[in-house]
């Protein structure tokens, strides 16, 4: 089983915190979509022995695609790849794009999962992030979307300066009240060269506070648990049968190809990524070339990647798999390095699986990096 990710690199405006590849000019949208079609055709041999179980439209803002463009891309996948009977097909969308007409239109396509970038239900938070939608649009789109789609996930951001624990609880409660079955939630982070980074350095915006983020994370875990969600990955909370199949395939090390500028691909032994430039991407594809760089993953790379993804999930890191895939020395080294974190109550071994404890979850990425083989 494998997945296909399509990067749609267009947005109406730039969010202050975002460091993903996108353009606010839609002039080349039609041309780029035709190149996505061509790249799908050029790369079909890469997954010729695999069945496609997930298709994910990410970005950028994929909800800027027209009905016809979306159908064209999905039809191209079905014409060139073997797709299972009921694949998970996710479309990322922003509330300001999701009018009732658009939602009804989407419900008539093969798209069966919406990922809606709410980020917050409060106006002051949205303005600080420079989001294109307002608080009322966030609520309006969910009131309609939940009538036409059962499988909906929303994004929420915590650790926002001046957001109290109470307001964060209200954000979560609004989501619960809409009957949302999946929430992806991330701490506000300051990425280099973003507008947020610049504003903080200029003193125009308060810096993020890790203590506040940790408090919000604890609230998030407690409230989602009370409302029947499973905390199956550090940033992801889903009710049973509503876990993201596409993202789960990443964490479990399945193959996927990334289509579009800046998109990444993985085939277990190699990782590749397309050029993060729309004009260069279009020129290369039109010439029948794949504008990508590739690296072969060493055994150490594969081990480190398995640690990073495994410790973020409820499935943890299998010591048996470590020995089978990497050898006894890797297992011994891991147990030796993990010992102090086990003693600190941050990691635990249960049934030959190494996992983070509740205390260690917030620190999962840091713990993984401490266990890497350099």
C-alpha beads as a LAMMPS data file, in Angstrom:
LAMMPS data file: protein, C-alpha beads

374 atoms
373 bonds

1 atom types
1 bond types

-500.0 500.0 xlo xhi
-500.0 500.0 ylo yhi
-500.0 500.0 zlo zhi

Masses

1 110.0

Atoms # bond

1 1 1 0.000 0.000 0.000
2 1 1 1.206 3.524 -0.793
3 1 1 0.058 7.132 -0.864
4 1 1 0.132 10.125 -3.193
5 1 1 0.582 13.686 -1.936
6 1 1 -0.139 16.651 -4.222
7 1 1 1.225 20.057 -3.237
8 1 1 -0.949 22.970 -4.367
9 1 1 1.384 25.975 -3.891
10 1 1 -1.080 28.853 -3.832
11 1 1 -2.573 30.965 -1.029
12 1 1 -4.707 34.100 -0.928
13 1 1 -2.319 35.661 1.588
14 1 1 0.682 34.707 3.691
15 1 1 0.144 33.630 7.303
16 1 1 2.817 35.192 9.503
17 1 1 4.037 31.857 10.923
18 1 1 4.130 29.802 7.703
19 1 1 7.349 28.585 6.074
20 1 1 5.763 26.204 3.534
21 1 1 6.301 26.810 -0.176
22 1 1 3.479 28.832 -1.749
23 1 1 2.704 31.827 -3.960
24 1 1 0.022 34.473 -3.451
25 1 1 -0.174 34.990 -7.218
26 1 1 -2.600 32.645 -8.977
27 1 1 -1.434 33.596 -12.491
28 1 1 0.275 30.256 -13.114
29 1 1 -2.372 28.067 -11.461
30 1 1 -3.772 26.584 -14.671
31 1 1 -0.288 25.962 -16.053
32 1 1 0.868 24.374 -12.811
33 1 1 -2.140 22.054 -12.591
34 1 1 -1.346 20.762 -16.079
35 1 1 2.211 20.087 -14.863
36 1 1 0.892 18.164 -11.850
37 1 1 -1.000 15.982 -14.321
38 1 1 2.156 15.437 -16.361
39 1 1 4.276 14.637 -13.284
40 1 1 1.706 12.045 -12.188
41 1 1 2.038 10.436 -15.621
42 1 1 5.846 10.623 -15.623
43 1 1 6.151 8.934 -12.218
44 1 1 3.566 6.157 -12.469
45 1 1 6.273 3.474 -12.734
46 1 1 7.533 4.341 -9.243
47 1 1 4.439 2.779 -7.673
48 1 1 3.622 0.184 -10.340
49 1 1 3.674 -2.659 -7.804
50 1 1 1.728 -0.758 -5.149
51 1 1 -1.933 -0.096 -4.503
52 1 1 -2.801 3.517 -3.674
53 1 1 -4.773 3.719 -0.438
54 1 1 -4.544 7.470 0.257
55 1 1 -4.544 10.654 -1.823
56 1 1 -3.819 13.935 -0.070
57 1 1 -4.162 17.453 -1.480
58 1 1 -1.977 19.721 0.662
59 1 1 -0.434 23.132 0.311
60 1 1 -0.723 26.000 0.142
61 1 1 -4.455 26.060 -0.161
62 1 1 -5.897 23.208 -2.251
63 1 1 -9.427 24.561 -1.793
64 1 1 -8.431 27.226 -4.353
65 1 1 -8.656 24.499 -7.013
66 1 1 -11.745 24.568 -9.176
67 1 1 -14.096 21.588 -9.301
68 1 1 -12.759 20.774 -12.787
69 1 1 -9.094 20.968 -11.721
70 1 1 -9.712 18.687 -8.750
71 1 1 -11.530 16.123 -10.900
72 1 1 -8.770 16.253 -13.510
73 1 1 -6.087 15.415 -10.936
74 1 1 -8.106 12.631 -9.318
75 1 1 -9.023 11.142 -12.712
76 1 1 -5.338 11.213 -13.728
77 1 1 -4.428 9.212 -10.625
78 1 1 -7.098 6.615 -11.353
79 1 1 -5.943 6.349 -14.987
80 1 1 -2.275 5.822 -14.114
81 1 1 -2.237 4.052 -10.739
82 1 1 -3.967 1.112 -9.092
83 1 1 -6.289 2.630 -6.474
84 1 1 -8.068 0.556 -3.807
85 1 1 -11.878 0.455 -3.703
86 1 1 -12.366 3.047 -0.965
87 1 1 -9.271 5.248 -0.703
88 1 1 -9.005 8.077 1.799
89 1 1 -8.964 11.277 -0.284
90 1 1 -8.210 14.375 1.783
91 1 1 -8.456 18.005 0.719
92 1 1 -6.956 20.762 2.851
93 1 1 -9.230 23.805 2.869
94 1 1 -9.523 27.229 4.443
95 1 1 -12.838 28.397 5.928
96 1 1 -13.084 31.434 3.627
97 1 1 -13.111 29.112 0.587
98 1 1 -15.790 26.818 1.995
99 1 1 -19.045 28.458 1.014
100 1 1 -22.108 26.218 1.142
101 1 1 -21.997 25.981 -2.650
102 1 1 -18.333 24.898 -2.593
103 1 1 -18.948 22.299 0.140
104 1 1 -21.873 20.786 -1.760
105 1 1 -19.721 20.740 -4.903
106 1 1 -16.903 18.972 -3.042
107 1 1 -19.327 16.424 -1.595
108 1 1 -20.076 15.286 -5.160
109 1 1 -16.399 14.559 -5.890
110 1 1 -14.400 11.513 -4.709
111 1 1 -12.985 13.678 -1.867
112 1 1 -14.196 12.030 1.374
113 1 1 -12.154 13.852 4.016
114 1 1 -11.758 17.577 4.671
115 1 1 -8.839 19.068 6.573
116 1 1 -9.929 22.583 7.537
117 1 1 -7.402 25.181 8.698
118 1 1 -9.402 26.768 11.507
119 1 1 -6.353 27.584 13.749
120 1 1 -8.576 29.487 16.224
121 1 1 -12.215 30.434 16.725
122 1 1 -11.202 33.821 18.162
123 1 1 -10.750 36.982 16.088
124 1 1 -7.712 38.327 17.955
125 1 1 -5.767 35.090 17.369
126 1 1 -6.632 34.992 13.665
127 1 1 -5.558 38.606 13.194
128 1 1 -2.245 37.969 14.955
129 1 1 -1.602 35.052 12.568
130 1 1 -2.776 37.057 9.506
131 1 1 -5.301 34.391 8.563
132 1 1 -7.522 35.090 5.535
133 1 1 -10.716 34.068 7.352
134 1 1 -12.487 35.443 10.418
135 1 1 -13.978 33.712 13.454
136 1 1 -17.526 33.697 12.110
137 1 1 -16.408 32.138 8.815
138 1 1 -14.689 29.390 10.820
139 1 1 -17.949 28.516 12.549
140 1 1 -20.120 28.947 9.455
141 1 1 -18.054 26.577 7.328
142 1 1 -18.153 23.862 10.008
143 1 1 -21.899 24.150 10.475
144 1 1 -22.321 23.385 6.754
145 1 1 -19.380 20.992 6.243
146 1 1 -20.510 18.672 9.040
147 1 1 -23.825 18.178 7.215
148 1 1 -22.100 16.907 4.070
149 1 1 -18.895 15.270 5.360
150 1 1 -18.519 12.812 8.224
151 1 1 -14.724 12.657 8.104
152 1 1 -13.470 16.125 9.007
153 1 1 -10.273 17.160 10.736
154 1 1 -9.485 20.701 11.833
155 1 1 -6.176 22.390 12.630
156 1 1 -5.847 24.381 15.853
157 1 1 -2.784 26.311 17.033
158 1 1 -1.853 26.645 20.709
159 1 1 0.892 28.517 22.511
160 1 1 -0.318 31.779 20.948
161 1 1 0.855 34.809 22.957
162 1 1 -1.905 36.275 25.156
163 1 1 -4.075 33.169 24.756
164 1 1 -5.195 32.133 28.225
165 1 1 -5.764 28.517 29.209
166 1 1 -9.465 29.338 29.412
167 1 1 -9.610 30.667 25.855
168 1 1 -7.739 27.598 24.674
169 1 1 -10.328 25.396 26.419
170 1 1 -13.085 27.386 24.693
171 1 1 -11.421 26.771 21.323
172 1 1 -11.449 23.047 21.973
173 1 1 -15.014 23.035 23.286
174 1 1 -16.287 24.761 20.149
175 1 1 -14.672 22.002 18.083
176 1 1 -16.229 19.306 20.284
177 1 1 -19.646 20.964 20.013
178 1 1 -19.479 20.728 16.221
179 1 1 -18.962 16.963 16.523
180 1 1 -15.500 17.039 14.937
181 1 1 -13.910 13.566 15.008
182 1 1 -10.263 14.537 14.444
183 1 1 -8.087 17.434 15.553
184 1 1 -4.518 18.234 14.484
185 1 1 -3.007 20.714 16.904
186 1 1 0.399 22.359 16.836
187 1 1 2.305 24.774 19.019
188 1 1 2.967 28.145 17.405
189 1 1 6.627 28.028 16.402
190 1 1 8.891 30.742 15.061
191 1 1 10.450 29.573 11.812
192 1 1 13.448 31.488 10.385
193 1 1 12.729 34.115 7.709
194 1 1 8.972 34.157 8.353
195 1 1 7.079 37.381 9.024
196 1 1 6.535 36.198 12.607
197 1 1 10.300 35.830 13.086
198 1 1 10.838 39.369 11.777
199 1 1 8.075 40.904 13.926
200 1 1 9.421 39.313 17.114
201 1 1 12.949 40.556 16.388
202 1 1 11.559 44.059 15.801
203 1 1 9.607 43.940 19.057
204 1 1 6.268 44.205 17.237
205 1 1 5.052 40.822 18.457
206 1 1 5.597 39.012 21.763
207 1 1 7.851 35.971 21.593
208 1 1 6.336 32.539 22.093
209 1 1 6.637 31.053 25.573
210 1 1 7.347 27.329 25.884
211 1 1 5.835 27.277 29.379
212 1 1 2.514 28.527 27.963
213 1 1 2.743 26.013 25.115
214 1 1 3.311 23.161 27.589
215 1 1 0.277 24.262 29.664
216 1 1 -1.865 24.388 26.522
217 1 1 -0.593 20.968 25.448
218 1 1 -1.579 19.491 28.822
219 1 1 -5.059 21.040 28.481
220 1 1 -5.301 19.664 24.937
221 1 1 -4.442 16.117 26.018
222 1 1 -6.826 16.201 28.993
223 1 1 -9.793 17.697 27.134
224 1 1 -9.523 15.482 24.042
225 1 1 -9.243 12.395 26.248
226 1 1 -12.400 13.406 28.143
227 1 1 -14.218 13.755 24.811
228 1 1 -13.317 10.306 23.467
229 1 1 -10.298 11.137 21.311
230 1 1 -7.218 8.918 21.079
231 1 1 -3.908 10.778 21.220
232 1 1 -2.337 8.609 18.524
233 1 1 0.451 10.974 17.427
234 1 1 1.978 13.942 19.255
235 1 1 -0.013 16.501 17.256
236 1 1 -2.980 14.341 16.257
237 1 1 -6.119 13.328 18.135
238 1 1 -8.782 11.155 16.553
239 1 1 -11.840 9.239 17.616
240 1 1 -11.694 5.492 16.817
241 1 1 -11.889 4.897 13.021
242 1 1 -11.070 8.542 12.298
243 1 1 -7.259 8.480 12.417
244 1 1 -5.614 10.038 9.347
245 1 1 -4.710 7.069 7.149
246 1 1 -2.440 9.202 4.964
247 1 1 -0.363 10.711 7.765
248 1 1 -0.303 7.397 9.611
249 1 1 1.299 5.832 6.533
250 1 1 4.135 8.386 6.868
251 1 1 4.700 7.481 10.509
252 1 1 4.622 3.752 9.764
253 1 1 7.193 4.087 6.980
254 1 1 5.033 3.276 3.942
255 1 1 5.942 4.457 0.440
256 1 1 4.556 7.673 -0.987
257 1 1 5.255 10.049 -3.842
258 1 1 4.953 13.816 -3.604
259 1 1 3.725 15.644 -6.682
260 1 1 4.266 19.371 -7.205
261 1 1 6.896 21.976 -6.259
262 1 1 8.629 21.292 -2.898
263 1 1 6.804 17.945 -2.458
264 1 1 8.752 15.083 -0.847
265 1 1 8.733 11.373 -1.742
266 1 1 9.884 8.248 0.119
267 1 1 10.386 4.648 -1.041
268 1 1 11.927 3.189 2.155
269 1 1 15.548 3.410 0.894
270 1 1 15.576 6.833 -0.795
271 1 1 14.049 10.226 -0.122
272 1 1 13.552 12.855 -2.822
273 1 1 12.111 16.337 -3.066
274 1 1 11.021 18.592 -5.906
275 1 1 12.411 22.082 -6.453
276 1 1 10.609 24.668 -4.293
277 1 1 10.098 27.137 -7.138
278 1 1 6.967 27.246 -9.276
279 1 1 8.609 28.637 -12.426
280 1 1 11.520 26.148 -12.319
281 1 1 9.110 23.300 -11.605
282 1 1 6.863 24.197 -14.544
283 1 1 9.806 24.614 -16.951
284 1 1 11.303 21.224 -16.029
285 1 1 8.027 19.295 -16.225
286 1 1 7.150 20.880 -19.574
287 1 1 10.521 19.609 -20.832
288 1 1 9.688 16.118 -19.564
289 1 1 12.208 16.289 -16.716
290 1 1 11.671 15.595 -13.013
291 1 1 12.971 18.616 -11.042
292 1 1 13.989 16.663 -7.964
293 1 1 16.947 15.901 -5.766
294 1 1 17.412 12.488 -4.196
295 1 1 19.356 11.042 -1.308
296 1 1 19.997 7.418 -0.453
297 1 1 19.185 6.707 3.172
298 1 1 21.934 4.930 5.075
299 1 1 21.087 2.351 7.709
300 1 1 21.714 5.051 10.335
301 1 1 19.348 7.429 8.513
302 1 1 16.617 4.797 8.401
303 1 1 17.133 3.943 12.081
304 1 1 16.990 7.606 13.139
305 1 1 13.884 8.214 11.049
306 1 1 12.135 5.207 12.583
307 1 1 12.970 6.544 16.060
308 1 1 11.705 10.033 15.241
309 1 1 8.378 8.852 13.821
310 1 1 7.866 5.927 16.198
311 1 1 8.301 7.899 19.416
312 1 1 5.705 10.428 18.223
313 1 1 3.009 7.733 17.965
314 1 1 1.068 5.314 20.156
315 1 1 2.736 2.457 18.232
316 1 1 6.159 3.368 19.581
317 1 1 9.446 1.772 18.546
318 1 1 9.523 -2.003 18.285
319 1 1 12.732 -3.432 19.684
320 1 1 12.090 -6.582 17.686
321 1 1 11.873 -4.549 14.467
322 1 1 15.062 -2.692 15.383
323 1 1 16.915 -6.001 15.672
324 1 1 15.383 -7.478 12.518
325 1 1 15.918 -4.420 10.306
326 1 1 19.130 -2.960 11.728
327 1 1 20.843 -5.638 13.802
328 1 1 21.553 -6.499 17.433
329 1 1 24.114 -3.688 17.882
330 1 1 21.492 -1.042 17.068
331 1 1 19.142 -2.564 19.638
332 1 1 21.842 -2.663 22.329
333 1 1 22.869 0.905 21.596
334 1 1 19.254 2.113 21.766
335 1 1 18.627 0.414 25.114
336 1 1 21.843 1.842 26.521
337 1 1 21.002 5.411 25.433
338 1 1 17.352 5.140 26.514
339 1 1 18.193 3.976 30.032
340 1 1 18.526 7.456 31.602
341 1 1 15.243 8.626 30.039
342 1 1 13.486 5.529 31.342
343 1 1 14.847 6.309 34.821
344 1 1 13.570 9.897 34.468
345 1 1 10.080 8.596 33.661
346 1 1 10.103 10.007 30.119
347 1 1 10.296 6.679 28.256
348 1 1 8.974 3.209 29.045
349 1 1 9.358 -0.271 27.534
350 1 1 6.183 -2.368 27.419
351 1 1 5.947 -5.678 25.549
352 1 1 9.227 -5.003 23.732
353 1 1 8.042 -1.586 22.543
354 1 1 9.748 1.678 23.524
355 1 1 7.299 4.567 23.978
356 1 1 7.106 7.983 25.564
357 1 1 5.257 8.259 28.875
358 1 1 2.596 10.930 29.424
359 1 1 5.346 13.032 30.971
360 1 1 7.600 12.505 27.965
361 1 1 5.118 13.103 25.123
362 1 1 5.683 16.845 24.836
363 1 1 9.433 16.157 24.586
364 1 1 9.195 13.345 21.989
365 1 1 11.242 15.035 19.244
366 1 1 13.993 16.005 21.648
367 1 1 14.102 12.521 23.133
368 1 1 14.353 10.962 19.662
369 1 1 17.236 13.242 18.718
370 1 1 19.060 12.224 21.918
371 1 1 18.759 8.582 20.805
372 1 1 19.937 9.136 17.230
373 1 1 23.047 7.423 15.970
374 1 1 25.210 10.151 14.477

Bonds

1 1 1 2
2 1 2 3
3 1 3 4
4 1 4 5
5 1 5 6
6 1 6 7
7 1 7 8
8 1 8 9
9 1 9 10
10 1 10 11
11 1 11 12
12 1 12 13
13 1 13 14
14 1 14 15
15 1 15 16
16 1 16 17
17 1 17 18
18 1 18 19
19 1 19 20
20 1 20 21
21 1 21 22
22 1 22 23
23 1 23 24
24 1 24 25
25 1 25 26
26 1 26 27
27 1 27 28
28 1 28 29
29 1 29 30
30 1 30 31
31 1 31 32
32 1 32 33
33 1 33 34
34 1 34 35
35 1 35 36
36 1 36 37
37 1 37 38
38 1 38 39
39 1 39 40
40 1 40 41
41 1 41 42
42 1 42 43
43 1 43 44
44 1 44 45
45 1 45 46
46 1 46 47
47 1 47 48
48 1 48 49
49 1 49 50
50 1 50 51
51 1 51 52
52 1 52 53
53 1 53 54
54 1 54 55
55 1 55 56
56 1 56 57
57 1 57 58
58 1 58 59
59 1 59 60
60 1 60 61
61 1 61 62
62 1 62 63
63 1 63 64
64 1 64 65
65 1 65 66
66 1 66 67
67 1 67 68
68 1 68 69
69 1 69 70
70 1 70 71
71 1 71 72
72 1 72 73
73 1 73 74
74 1 74 75
75 1 75 76
76 1 76 77
77 1 77 78
78 1 78 79
79 1 79 80
80 1 80 81
81 1 81 82
82 1 82 83
83 1 83 84
84 1 84 85
85 1 85 86
86 1 86 87
87 1 87 88
88 1 88 89
89 1 89 90
90 1 90 91
91 1 91 92
92 1 92 93
93 1 93 94
94 1 94 95
95 1 95 96
96 1 96 97
97 1 97 98
98 1 98 99
99 1 99 100
100 1 100 101
101 1 101 102
102 1 102 103
103 1 103 104
104 1 104 105
105 1 105 106
106 1 106 107
107 1 107 108
108 1 108 109
109 1 109 110
110 1 110 111
111 1 111 112
112 1 112 113
113 1 113 114
114 1 114 115
115 1 115 116
116 1 116 117
117 1 117 118
118 1 118 119
119 1 119 120
120 1 120 121
121 1 121 122
122 1 122 123
123 1 123 124
124 1 124 125
125 1 125 126
126 1 126 127
127 1 127 128
128 1 128 129
129 1 129 130
130 1 130 131
131 1 131 132
132 1 132 133
133 1 133 134
134 1 134 135
135 1 135 136
136 1 136 137
137 1 137 138
138 1 138 139
139 1 139 140
140 1 140 141
141 1 141 142
142 1 142 143
143 1 143 144
144 1 144 145
145 1 145 146
146 1 146 147
147 1 147 148
148 1 148 149
149 1 149 150
150 1 150 151
151 1 151 152
152 1 152 153
153 1 153 154
154 1 154 155
155 1 155 156
156 1 156 157
157 1 157 158
158 1 158 159
159 1 159 160
160 1 160 161
161 1 161 162
162 1 162 163
163 1 163 164
164 1 164 165
165 1 165 166
166 1 166 167
167 1 167 168
168 1 168 169
169 1 169 170
170 1 170 171
171 1 171 172
172 1 172 173
173 1 173 174
174 1 174 175
175 1 175 176
176 1 176 177
177 1 177 178
178 1 178 179
179 1 179 180
180 1 180 181
181 1 181 182
182 1 182 183
183 1 183 184
184 1 184 185
185 1 185 186
186 1 186 187
187 1 187 188
188 1 188 189
189 1 189 190
190 1 190 191
191 1 191 192
192 1 192 193
193 1 193 194
194 1 194 195
195 1 195 196
196 1 196 197
197 1 197 198
198 1 198 199
199 1 199 200
200 1 200 201
201 1 201 202
202 1 202 203
203 1 203 204
204 1 204 205
205 1 205 206
206 1 206 207
207 1 207 208
208 1 208 209
209 1 209 210
210 1 210 211
211 1 211 212
212 1 212 213
213 1 213 214
214 1 214 215
215 1 215 216
216 1 216 217
217 1 217 218
218 1 218 219
219 1 219 220
220 1 220 221
221 1 221 222
222 1 222 223
223 1 223 224
224 1 224 225
225 1 225 226
226 1 226 227
227 1 227 228
228 1 228 229
229 1 229 230
230 1 230 231
231 1 231 232
232 1 232 233
233 1 233 234
234 1 234 235
235 1 235 236
236 1 236 237
237 1 237 238
238 1 238 239
239 1 239 240
240 1 240 241
241 1 241 242
242 1 242 243
243 1 243 244
244 1 244 245
245 1 245 246
246 1 246 247
247 1 247 248
248 1 248 249
249 1 249 250
250 1 250 251
251 1 251 252
252 1 252 253
253 1 253 254
254 1 254 255
255 1 255 256
256 1 256 257
257 1 257 258
258 1 258 259
259 1 259 260
260 1 260 261
261 1 261 262
262 1 262 263
263 1 263 264
264 1 264 265
265 1 265 266
266 1 266 267
267 1 267 268
268 1 268 269
269 1 269 270
270 1 270 271
271 1 271 272
272 1 272 273
273 1 273 274
274 1 274 275
275 1 275 276
276 1 276 277
277 1 277 278
278 1 278 279
279 1 279 280
280 1 280 281
281 1 281 282
282 1 282 283
283 1 283 284
284 1 284 285
285 1 285 286
286 1 286 287
287 1 287 288
288 1 288 289
289 1 289 290
290 1 290 291
291 1 291 292
292 1 292 293
293 1 293 294
294 1 294 295
295 1 295 296
296 1 296 297
297 1 297 298
298 1 298 299
299 1 299 300
300 1 300 301
301 1 301 302
302 1 302 303
303 1 303 304
304 1 304 305
305 1 305 306
306 1 306 307
307 1 307 308
308 1 308 309
309 1 309 310
310 1 310 311
311 1 311 312
312 1 312 313
313 1 313 314
314 1 314 315
315 1 315 316
316 1 316 317
317 1 317 318
318 1 318 319
319 1 319 320
320 1 320 321
321 1 321 322
322 1 322 323
323 1 323 324
324 1 324 325
325 1 325 326
326 1 326 327
327 1 327 328
328 1 328 329
329 1 329 330
330 1 330 331
331 1 331 332
332 1 332 333
333 1 333 334
334 1 334 335
335 1 335 336
336 1 336 337
337 1 337 338
338 1 338 339
339 1 339 340
340 1 340 341
341 1 341 342
342 1 342 343
343 1 343 344
344 1 344 345
345 1 345 346
346 1 346 347
347 1 347 348
348 1 348 349
349 1 349 350
350 1 350 351
351 1 351 352
352 1 352 353
353 1 353 354
354 1 354 355
355 1 355 356
356 1 356 357
357 1 357 358
358 1 358 359
359 1 359 360
360 1 360 361
361 1 361 362
362 1 362 363
363 1 363 364
364 1 364 365
365 1 365 366
366 1 366 367
367 1 367 368
368 1 368 369
369 1 369 370
370 1 370 371
371 1 371 372
372 1 372 373
373 1 373 374
